[in-house]
Amino acid sequence: MTWSVEWDDAAAKELRKLDKQAQRDILRYFRERIATEEDPKRLGKPLARELAGLWRYRVQNYRMICNIEDDKLIVLVLRVGHRRDVYE
């Protein structure tokens, strides 16, 4: 069972603003770890409060906020950014 990783337009734009190495690392993480995982929730952390229901993944100092759609086997990336300001 493989998962599909989809990017929201805003998240794709945020990803393009990062340096090339960070872009490669993030894309490799989703391609090699999340898309091939039986349960992508195992590698992420659930968020709380106003972001409850969403999941967070970490690559170096960057965080990706995602919505996991279990019934469709889709991980939808909503936000990408540095850890200090991605949750704002």
Gaussian input, Z-matrix of N, CA and C with variables (Angstrom, degrees):
# hf/3-21g

backbone

0 1
 N
 C     1     B1
 C     2     B2     1     A1
 N     3     B3     2     A2     1     D1
 C     4     B4     3     A3     2     D2
 C     5     B5     4     A4     3     D3
 N     6     B6     5     A5     4     D4
 C     7     B7     6     A6     5     D5
 C     8     B8     7     A7     6     D6
 N     9     B9     8     A8     7     D7
 C    10    B10     9     A9     8     D8
 C    11    B11    10    A10     9     D9
 N    12    B12    11    A11    10    D10
 C    13    B13    12    A12    11    D11
 C    14    B14    13    A13    12    D12
 N    15    B15    14    A14    13    D13
 C    16    B16    15    A15    14    D14
 C    17    B17    16    A16    15    D15
 N    18    B18    17    A17    16    D16
 C    19    B19    18    A18    17    D17
 C    20    B20    19    A19    18    D18
 N    21    B21    20    A20    19    D19
 C    22    B22    21    A21    20    D20
 C    23    B23    22    A22    21    D21
 N    24    B24    23    A23    22    D22
 C    25    B25    24    A24    23    D23
 C    26    B26    25    A25    24    D24
 N    27    B27    26    A26    25    D25
 C    28    B28    27    A27    26    D26
 C    29    B29    28    A28    27    D27
 N    30    B30    29    A29    28    D28
 C    31    B31    30    A30    29    D29
 C    32    B32    31    A31    30    D30
 N    33    B33    32    A32    31    D31
 C    34    B34    33    A33    32    D32
 C    35    B35    34    A34    33    D33
 N    36    B36    35    A35    34    D34
 C    37    B37    36    A36    35    D35
 C    38    B38    37    A37    36    D36
 N    39    B39    38    A38    37    D37
 C    40    B40    39    A39    38    D38
 C    41    B41    40    A40    39    D39
 N    42    B42    41    A41    40    D40
 C    43    B43    42    A42    41    D41
 C    44    B44    43    A43    42    D42
 N    45    B45    44    A44    43    D43
 C    46    B46    45    A45    44    D44
 C    47    B47    46    A46    45    D45
 N    48    B48    47    A47    46    D46
 C    49    B49    48    A48    47    D47
 C    50    B50    49    A49    48    D48
 N    51    B51    50    A50    49    D49
 C    52    B52    51    A51    50    D50
 C    53    B53    52    A52    51    D51
 N    54    B54    53    A53    52    D52
 C    55    B55    54    A54    53    D53
 C    56    B56    55    A55    54    D54
 N    57    B57    56    A56    55    D55
 C    58    B58    57    A57    56    D56
 C    59    B59    58    A58    57    D57
 N    60    B60    59    A59    58    D58
 C    61    B61    60    A60    59    D59
 C    62    B62    61    A61    60    D60
 N    63    B63    62    A62    61    D61
 C    64    B64    63    A63    62    D62
 C    65    B65    64    A64    63    D63
 N    66    B66    65    A65    64    D64
 C    67    B67    66    A66    65    D65
 C    68    B68    67    A67    66    D66
 N    69    B69    68    A68    67    D67
 C    70    B70    69    A69    68    D68
 C    71    B71    70    A70    69    D69
 N    72    B72    71    A71    70    D70
 C    73    B73    72    A72    71    D71
 C    74    B74    73    A73    72    D72
 N    75    B75    74    A74    73    D73
 C    76    B76    75    A75    74    D74
 C    77    B77    76    A76    75    D75
 N    78    B78    77    A77    76    D76
 C    79    B79    78    A78    77    D77
 C    80    B80    79    A79    78    D78
 N    81    B81    80    A80    79    D79
 C    82    B82    81    A81    80    D80
 C    83    B83    82    A82    81    D81
 N    84    B84    83    A83    82    D82
 C    85    B85    84    A84    83    D83
 C    86    B86    85    A85    84    D84
 N    87    B87    86    A86    85    D85
 C    88    B88    87    A87    86    D86
 C    89    B89    88    A88    87    D87
 N    90    B90    89    A89    88    D88
 C    91    B91    90    A90    89    D89
 C    92    B92    91    A91    90    D90
 N    93    B93    92    A92    91    D91
 C    94    B94    93    A93    92    D92
 C    95    B95    94    A94    93    D93
 N    96    B96    95    A95    94    D94
 C    97    B97    96    A96    95    D95
 C    98    B98    97    A97    96    D96
 N    99    B99    98    A98    97    D97
 C   100   B100    99    A99    98    D98
 C   101   B101   100   A100    99    D99
 N   102   B102   101   A101   100   D100
 C   103   B103   102   A102   101   D101
 C   104   B104   103   A103   102   D102
 N   105   B105   104   A104   103   D103
 C   106   B106   105   A105   104   D104
 C   107   B107   106   A106   105   D105
 N   108   B108   107   A107   106   D106
 C   109   B109   108   A108   107   D107
 C   110   B110   109   A109   108   D108
 N   111   B111   110   A110   109   D109
 C   112   B112   111   A111   110   D110
 C   113   B113   112   A112   111   D111
 N   114   B114   113   A113   112   D112
 C   115   B115   114   A114   113   D113
 C   116   B116   115   A115   114   D114
 N   117   B117   116   A116   115   D115
 C   118   B118   117   A117   116   D116
 C   119   B119   118   A118   117   D117
 N   120   B120   119   A119   118   D118
 C   121   B121   120   A120   119   D119
 C   122   B122   121   A121   120   D120
 N   123   B123   122   A122   121   D121
 C   124   B124   123   A123   122   D122
 C   125   B125   124   A124   123   D123
 N   126   B126   125   A125   124   D124
 C   127   B127   126   A126   125   D125
 C   128   B128   127   A127   126   D126
 N   129   B129   128   A128   127   D127
 C   130   B130   129   A129   128   D128
 C   131   B131   130   A130   129   D129
 N   132   B132   131   A131   130   D130
 C   133   B133   132   A132   131   D131
 C   134   B134   133   A133   132   D132
 N   135   B135   134   A134   133   D133
 C   136   B136   135   A135   134   D134
 C   137   B137   136   A136   135   D135
 N   138   B138   137   A137   136   D136
 C   139   B139   138   A138   137   D137
 C   140   B140   139   A139   138   D138
 N   141   B141   140   A140   139   D139
 C   142   B142   141   A141   140   D140
 C   143   B143   142   A142   141   D141
 N   144   B144   143   A143   142   D142
 C   145   B145   144   A144   143   D143
 C   146   B146   145   A145   144   D144
 N   147   B147   146   A146   145   D145
 C   148   B148   147   A147   146   D146
 C   149   B149   148   A148   147   D147
 N   150   B150   149   A149   148   D148
 C   151   B151   150   A150   149   D149
 C   152   B152   151   A151   150   D150
 N   153   B153   152   A152   151   D151
 C   154   B154   153   A153   152   D152
 C   155   B155   154   A154   153   D153
 N   156   B156   155   A155   154   D154
 C   157   B157   156   A156   155   D155
 C   158   B158   157   A157   156   D156
 N   159   B159   158   A158   157   D157
 C   160   B160   159   A159   158   D158
 C   161   B161   160   A160   159   D159
 N   162   B162   161   A161   160   D160
 C   163   B163   162   A162   161   D161
 C   164   B164   163   A163   162   D162
 N   165   B165   164   A164   163   D163
 C   166   B166   165   A165   164   D164
 C   167   B167   166   A166   165   D165
 N   168   B168   167   A167   166   D166
 C   169   B169   168   A168   167   D167
 C   170   B170   169   A169   168   D168
 N   171   B171   170   A170   169   D169
 C   172   B172   171   A171   170   D170
 C   173   B173   172   A172   171   D171
 N   174   B174   173   A173   172   D172
 C   175   B175   174   A174   173   D173
 C   176   B176   175   A175   174   D174
 N   177   B177   176   A176   175   D175
 C   178   B178   177   A177   176   D176
 C   179   B179   178   A178   177   D177
 N   180   B180   179   A179   178   D178
 C   181   B181   180   A180   179   D179
 C   182   B182   181   A181   180   D180
 N   183   B183   182   A182   181   D181
 C   184   B184   183   A183   182   D182
 C   185   B185   184   A184   183   D183
 N   186   B186   185   A185   184   D184
 C   187   B187   186   A186   185   D185
 C   188   B188   187   A187   186   D186
 N   189   B189   188   A188   187   D187
 C   190   B190   189   A189   188   D188
 C   191   B191   190   A190   189   D189
 N   192   B192   191   A191   190   D190
 C   193   B193   192   A192   191   D191
 C   194   B194   193   A193   192   D192
 N   195   B195   194   A194   193   D193
 C   196   B196   195   A195   194   D194
 C   197   B197   196   A196   195   D195
 N   198   B198   197   A197   196   D196
 C   199   B199   198   A198   197   D197
 C   200   B200   199   A199   198   D198
 N   201   B201   200   A200   199   D199
 C   202   B202   201   A201   200   D200
 C   203   B203   202   A202   201   D201
 N   204   B204   203   A203   202   D202
 C   205   B205   204   A204   203   D203
 C   206   B206   205   A205   204   D204
 N   207   B207   206   A206   205   D205
 C   208   B208   207   A207   206   D206
 C   209   B209   208   A208   207   D207
 N   210   B210   209   A209   208   D208
 C   211   B211   210   A210   209   D209
 C   212   B212   211   A211   210   D210
 N   213   B213   212   A212   211   D211
 C   214   B214   213   A213   212   D212
 C   215   B215   214   A214   213   D213
 N   216   B216   215   A215   214   D214
 C   217   B217   216   A216   215   D215
 C   218   B218   217   A217   216   D216
 N   219   B219   218   A218   217   D217
 C   220   B220   219   A219   218   D218
 C   221   B221   220   A220   219   D219
 N   222   B222   221   A221   220   D220
 C   223   B223   222   A222   221   D221
 C   224   B224   223   A223   222   D222
 N   225   B225   224   A224   223   D223
 C   226   B226   225   A225   224   D224
 C   227   B227   226   A226   225   D225
 N   228   B228   227   A227   226   D226
 C   229   B229   228   A228   227   D227
 C   230   B230   229   A229   228   D228
 N   231   B231   230   A230   229   D229
 C   232   B232   231   A231   230   D230
 C   233   B233   232   A232   231   D231
 N   234   B234   233   A233   232   D232
 C   235   B235   234   A234   233   D233
 C   236   B236   235   A235   234   D234
 N   237   B237   236   A236   235   D235
 C   238   B238   237   A237   236   D236
 C   239   B239   238   A238   237   D237
 N   240   B240   239   A239   238   D238
 C   241   B241   240   A240   239   D239
 C   242   B242   241   A241   240   D240
 N   243   B243   242   A242   241   D241
 C   244   B244   243   A243   242   D242
 C   245   B245   244   A244   243   D243
 N   246   B246   245   A245   244   D244
 C   247   B247   246   A246   245   D245
 C   248   B248   247   A247   246   D246
 N   249   B249   248   A248   247   D247
 C   250   B250   249   A249   248   D248
 C   251   B251   250   A250   249   D249
 N   252   B252   251   A251   250   D250
 C   253   B253   252   A252   251   D251
 C   254   B254   253   A253   252   D252
 N   255   B255   254   A254   253   D253
 C   256   B256   255   A255   254   D254
 C   257   B257   256   A256   255   D255
 N   258   B258   257   A257   256   D256
 C   259   B259   258   A258   257   D257
 C   260   B260   259   A259   258   D258
 N   261   B261   260   A260   259   D259
 C   262   B262   261   A261   260   D260
 C   263   B263   262   A262   261   D261

   B1=1.4542
   B2=1.5279
   B3=1.3227
   B4=1.4585
   B5=1.5201
   B6=1.2823
   B7=1.4590
   B8=1.5205
   B9=1.2988
   B10=1.4537
   B11=1.5261
   B12=1.3321
   B13=1.4607
   B14=1.5189
   B15=1.3279
   B16=1.4544
   B17=1.5196
   B18=1.3229
   B19=1.4608
   B20=1.5129
   B21=1.3243
   B22=1.4544
   B23=1.5285
   B24=1.3317
   B25=1.4648
   B26=1.5288
   B27=1.3287
   B28=1.4679
   B29=1.5275
   B30=1.3314
   B31=1.4668
   B32=1.5268
   B33=1.3209
   B34=1.4595
   B35=1.5271
   B36=1.3165
   B37=1.4604
   B38=1.5278
   B39=1.3443
   B40=1.4653
   B41=1.5277
   B42=1.3262
   B43=1.4638
   B44=1.5245
   B45=1.3222
   B46=1.4690
   B47=1.5290
   B48=1.3239
   B49=1.4630
   B50=1.5326
   B51=1.3282
   B52=1.4639
   B53=1.5178
   B54=1.3496
   B55=1.4612
   B56=1.5289
   B57=1.3182
   B58=1.4710
   B59=1.5252
   B60=1.3272
   B61=1.4670
   B62=1.5232
   B63=1.3204
   B64=1.4641
   B65=1.5259
   B66=1.3249
   B67=1.4663
   B68=1.5251
   B69=1.3286
   B70=1.4723
   B71=1.5247
   B72=1.3397
   B73=1.4642
   B74=1.5279
   B75=1.3213
   B76=1.4721
   B77=1.5254
   B78=1.3084
   B79=1.4674
   B80=1.5256
   B81=1.3377
   B82=1.4599
   B83=1.5309
   B84=1.3318
   B85=1.4652
   B86=1.5340
   B87=1.3208
   B88=1.4655
   B89=1.5252
   B90=1.3221
   B91=1.4601
   B92=1.5305
   B93=1.3343
   B94=1.4593
   B95=1.5211
   B96=1.3202
   B97=1.4579
   B98=1.5211
   B99=1.3244
   B100=1.4618
   B101=1.5263
   B102=1.3217
   B103=1.4649
   B104=1.5220
   B105=1.3173
   B106=1.4613
   B107=1.5278
   B108=1.2887
   B109=1.4674
   B110=1.5273
   B111=1.3267
   B112=1.4624
   B113=1.5215
   B114=1.3350
   B115=1.4631
   B116=1.5247
   B117=1.3338
   B118=1.4645
   B119=1.5242
   B120=1.3140
   B121=1.4654
   B122=1.5264
   B123=1.3154
   B124=1.4580
   B125=1.5300
   B126=1.3297
   B127=1.4615
   B128=1.5248
   B129=1.3262
   B130=1.4579
   B131=1.5153
   B132=1.3192
   B133=1.4615
   B134=1.5174
   B135=1.3154
   B136=1.4740
   B137=1.5291
   B138=1.3151
   B139=1.4636
   B140=1.5223
   B141=1.3068
   B142=1.4668
   B143=1.5223
   B144=1.3014
   B145=1.4672
   B146=1.5188
   B147=1.3439
   B148=1.4659
   B149=1.5288
   B150=1.3345
   B151=1.4628
   B152=1.5264
   B153=1.3112
   B154=1.4668
   B155=1.5298
   B156=1.3168
   B157=1.4554
   B158=1.5217
   B159=1.3423
   B160=1.4541
   B161=1.5268
   B162=1.3236
   B163=1.4576
   B164=1.5143
   B165=1.3384
   B166=1.4490
   B167=1.5198
   B168=1.3334
   B169=1.4611
   B170=1.5166
   B171=1.3286
   B172=1.4564
   B173=1.5245
   B174=1.3269
   B175=1.4615
   B176=1.5235
   B177=1.3159
   B178=1.4622
   B179=1.5323
   B180=1.3274
   B181=1.4639
   B182=1.5220
   B183=1.3176
   B184=1.4614
   B185=1.5214
   B186=1.3133
   B187=1.4531
   B188=1.5242
   B189=1.3224
   B190=1.4443
   B191=1.5258
   B192=1.3227
   B193=1.4616
   B194=1.5178
   B195=1.3318
   B196=1.4599
   B197=1.5215
   B198=1.3170
   B199=1.4531
   B200=1.5189
   B201=1.3180
   B202=1.4597
   B203=1.5163
   B204=1.3345
   B205=1.4539
   B206=1.5287
   B207=1.3345
   B208=1.4636
   B209=1.5227
   B210=1.3342
   B211=1.4598
   B212=1.5249
   B213=1.3336
   B214=1.4674
   B215=1.5210
   B216=1.3382
   B217=1.4583
   B218=1.5278
   B219=1.3372
   B220=1.4599
   B221=1.5248
   B222=1.3254
   B223=1.4577
   B224=1.5307
   B225=1.3282
   B226=1.4563
   B227=1.5251
   B228=1.3276
   B229=1.4593
   B230=1.5241
   B231=1.3401
   B232=1.4596
   B233=1.5171
   B234=1.3380
   B235=1.4686
   B236=1.5194
   B237=1.3243
   B238=1.4596
   B239=1.5151
   B240=1.3297
   B241=1.4562
   B242=1.5094
   B243=1.3214
   B244=1.4540
   B245=1.5255
   B246=1.2902
   B247=1.4676
   B248=1.5178
   B249=1.3184
   B250=1.4665
   B251=1.5224
   B252=1.3494
   B253=1.4575
   B254=1.5316
   B255=1.3116
   B256=1.4655
   B257=1.5274
   B258=1.3190
   B259=1.4589
   B260=1.5267
   B261=1.3183
   B262=1.4630
   B263=1.5115
   A1=107.61
   A2=115.82
   A3=119.61
   A4=109.70
   A5=113.95
   A6=121.72
   A7=109.45
   A8=116.18
   A9=122.48
   A10=107.97
   A11=116.33
   A12=121.60
   A13=107.45
   A14=116.23
   A15=121.66
   A16=108.89
   A17=115.52
   A18=121.41
   A19=110.09
   A20=116.37
   A21=122.02
   A22=107.43
   A23=117.64
   A24=120.87
   A25=111.95
   A26=117.09
   A27=120.91
   A28=110.56
   A29=117.98
   A30=121.46
   A31=110.44
   A32=117.70
   A33=120.97
   A34=110.33
   A35=116.95
   A36=121.41
   A37=110.52
   A38=116.58
   A39=120.59
   A40=110.57
   A41=117.33
   A42=121.69
   A43=110.60
   A44=117.39
   A45=121.20
   A46=112.27
   A47=118.46
   A48=121.98
   A49=112.73
   A50=117.15
   A51=120.60
   A52=110.18
   A53=115.99
   A54=119.06
   A55=109.77
   A56=116.15
   A57=122.26
   A58=112.73
   A59=117.54
   A60=119.84
   A61=111.04
   A62=117.66
   A63=121.03
   A64=109.97
   A65=117.46
   A66=120.85
   A67=110.42
   A68=116.75
   A69=120.79
   A70=110.94
   A71=116.80
   A72=120.47
   A73=111.40
   A74=116.55
   A75=120.48
   A76=110.65
   A77=117.22
   A78=120.35
   A79=111.27
   A80=117.71
   A81=121.43
   A82=110.37
   A83=116.64
   A84=120.88
   A85=110.97
   A86=116.02
   A87=118.68
   A88=111.80
   A89=117.85
   A90=121.37
   A91=111.77
   A92=116.98
   A93=120.85
   A94=114.45
   A95=117.91
   A96=119.70
   A97=112.67
   A98=117.88
   A99=121.40
   A100=111.28
   A101=118.29
   A102=121.30
   A103=112.02
   A104=118.49
   A105=120.95
   A106=112.80
   A107=117.53
   A108=122.86
   A109=111.33
   A110=116.40
   A111=121.54
   A112=110.53
   A113=115.82
   A114=121.19
   A115=109.16
   A116=118.38
   A117=119.75
   A118=113.85
   A119=117.75
   A120=120.48
   A121=111.00
   A122=116.59
   A123=121.20
   A124=111.32
   A125=117.28
   A126=121.26
   A127=113.21
   A128=118.00
   A129=121.39
   A130=112.12
   A131=114.83
   A132=121.09
   A133=108.42
   A134=117.44
   A135=118.75
   A136=110.05
   A137=115.40
   A138=120.27
   A139=109.84
   A140=116.22
   A141=121.71
   A142=110.32
   A143=114.80
   A144=125.22
   A145=111.49
   A146=117.99
   A147=119.78
   A148=112.76
   A149=118.03
   A150=121.63
   A151=112.16
   A152=117.45
   A153=121.74
   A154=109.43
   A155=115.41
   A156=121.28
   A157=112.31
   A158=116.86
   A159=121.55
   A160=109.42
   A161=115.67
   A162=121.79
   A163=109.85
   A164=115.56
   A165=122.54
   A166=109.75
   A167=115.21
   A168=121.67
   A169=108.19
   A170=116.18
   A171=121.47
   A172=110.04
   A173=115.60
   A174=122.85
   A175=105.83
   A176=116.23
   A177=123.75
   A178=109.15
   A179=118.40
   A180=121.30
   A181=112.79
   A182=116.96
   A183=121.02
   A184=110.38
   A185=114.64
   A186=121.55
   A187=108.90
   A188=116.01
   A189=122.52
   A190=107.80
   A191=116.46
   A192=121.49
   A193=107.14
   A194=115.50
   A195=120.88
   A196=111.80
   A197=113.91
   A198=121.96
   A199=106.28
   A200=117.33
   A201=121.47
   A202=108.61
   A203=115.97
   A204=122.29
   A205=107.84
   A206=115.87
   A207=121.42
   A208=113.20
   A209=117.03
   A210=119.55
   A211=113.09
   A212=118.36
   A213=122.26
   A214=112.85
   A215=118.06
   A216=123.88
   A217=111.13
   A218=115.75
   A219=121.97
   A220=109.98
   A221=116.06
   A222=122.88
   A223=105.00
   A224=116.75
   A225=122.42
   A226=108.90
   A227=116.81
   A228=122.10
   A229=108.24
   A230=116.22
   A231=121.61
   A232=113.83
   A233=117.07
   A234=122.01
   A235=108.99
   A236=115.42
   A237=122.92
   A238=106.44
   A239=116.89
   A240=118.28
   A241=112.41
   A242=114.23
   A243=120.99
   A244=108.78
   A245=116.51
   A246=121.43
   A247=113.50
   A248=118.43
   A249=120.20
   A250=113.33
   A251=117.98
   A252=117.04
   A253=115.88
   A254=118.87
   A255=120.38
   A256=112.54
   A257=118.26
   A258=121.20
   A259=112.99
   A260=118.56
   A261=121.40
   A262=111.96
   D1=117.73
   D2=177.77
   D3=-111.38
   D4=146.19
   D5=179.76
   D6=-96.81
   D7=149.57
   D8=176.00
   D9=-100.72
   D10=133.67
   D11=177.36
   D12=-105.15
   D13=120.82
   D14=178.94
   D15=-118.03
   D16=150.18
   D17=-175.73
   D18=-115.53
   D19=126.04
   D20=170.56
   D21=-64.42
   D22=150.32
   D23=-178.91
   D24=-56.94
   D25=-41.65
   D26=-179.93
   D27=-65.16
   D28=-40.00
   D29=179.86
   D30=-67.44
   D31=-39.33
   D32=178.22
   D33=-63.72
   D34=-38.90
   D35=178.12
   D36=-66.27
   D37=-42.42
   D38=177.89
   D39=-63.28
   D40=-38.82
   D41=179.22
   D42=-63.56
   D43=-41.94
   D44=-179.54
   D45=-64.73
   D46=-23.03
   D47=179.60
   D48=-77.98
   D49=-16.26
   D50=-179.45
   D51=-78.76
   D52=163.53
   D53=177.94
   D54=-67.11
   D55=158.82
   D56=-172.46
   D57=-59.23
   D58=-40.13
   D59=-179.04
   D60=-65.74
   D61=-42.12
   D62=178.30
   D63=-63.62
   D64=-40.08
   D65=177.24
   D66=-59.57
   D67=-47.27
   D68=-179.90
   D69=-61.35
   D70=-44.12
   D71=-178.52
   D72=-63.05
   D73=-42.68
   D74=-179.35
   D75=-67.40
   D76=-46.28
   D77=179.73
   D78=-63.57
   D79=-39.33
   D80=177.75
   D81=-64.45
   D82=-40.70
   D83=178.73
   D84=-58.40
   D85=-48.02
   D86=-179.63
   D87=-68.47
   D88=-38.06
   D89=-178.43
   D90=-70.20
   D91=-44.65
   D92=-173.10
   D93=-91.45
   D94=-27.95
   D95=-175.12
   D96=-105.86
   D97=-49.82
   D98=-172.66
   D99=-80.21
   D100=-47.27
   D101=-175.91
   D102=-65.57
   D103=-26.94
   D104=-177.34
   D105=-97.35
   D106=-3.59
   D107=-175.29
   D108=-78.49
   D109=142.86
   D110=174.01
   D111=-65.45
   D112=-42.61
   D113=-179.73
   D114=-135.50
   D115=99.73
   D116=-177.52
   D117=-64.22
   D118=-15.34
   D119=177.68
   D120=-67.83
   D121=-21.91
   D122=-179.45
   D123=-64.94
   D124=-30.01
   D125=-177.29
   D126=-95.67
   D127=-11.01
   D128=-177.15
   D129=-107.27
   D130=-177.83
   D131=176.11
   D132=-127.45
   D133=135.44
   D134=176.53
   D135=-72.22
   D136=143.50
   D137=178.68
   D138=-93.48
   D139=161.61
   D140=-175.68
   D141=-121.49
   D142=-178.67
   D143=177.77
   D144=55.36
   D145=-126.39
   D146=-174.59
   D147=-71.79
   D148=-13.86
   D149=177.32
   D150=-102.84
   D151=15.42
   D152=-179.99
   D153=-58.38
   D154=139.73
   D155=-178.31
   D156=98.05
   D157=-13.80
   D158=178.00
   D159=-103.24
   D160=163.66
   D161=-177.96
   D162=-122.74
   D163=153.57
   D164=-178.57
   D165=-120.66
   D166=134.02
   D167=172.90
   D168=-118.58
   D169=151.17
   D170=-175.08
   D171=-124.78
   D172=130.62
   D173=171.27
   D174=-134.32
   D175=110.77
   D176=-175.87
   D177=54.44
   D178=-123.50
   D179=-179.91
   D180=-94.45
   D181=10.38
   D182=-177.31
   D183=-106.96
   D184=148.09
   D185=179.17
   D186=-124.25
   D187=142.44
   D188=175.71
   D189=-119.61
   D190=124.38
   D191=177.83
   D192=-97.60
   D193=126.98
   D194=-172.41
   D195=-131.70
   D196=155.65
   D197=170.99
   D198=-110.93
   D199=125.67
   D200=-179.01
   D201=-101.88
   D202=119.72
   D203=179.31
   D204=-103.05
   D205=94.21
   D206=-175.02
   D207=-60.47
   D208=-39.99
   D209=-175.67
   D210=-69.17
   D211=-24.91
   D212=-179.16
   D213=-106.86
   D214=-2.28
   D215=-177.04
   D216=56.54
   D217=47.96
   D218=-179.25
   D219=-123.44
   D220=135.04
   D221=169.72
   D222=-109.19
   D223=111.59
   D224=-178.40
   D225=-99.11
   D226=115.48
   D227=179.71
   D228=-82.29
   D229=120.17
   D230=-176.61
   D231=-99.81
   D232=-35.98
   D233=-177.49
   D234=-142.01
   D235=148.00
   D236=173.88
   D237=-138.22
   D238=131.56
   D239=178.01
   D240=-177.52
   D241=175.08
   D242=177.52
   D243=-66.65
   D244=148.85
   D245=-174.39
   D246=-60.31
   D247=-26.31
   D248=-177.66
   D249=-74.87
   D250=-21.69
   D251=-176.27
   D252=-134.64
   D253=7.22
   D254=-177.78
   D255=-72.59
   D256=-24.37
   D257=-175.93
   D258=-87.48
   D259=-3.49
   D260=-177.38
   D261=-77.81

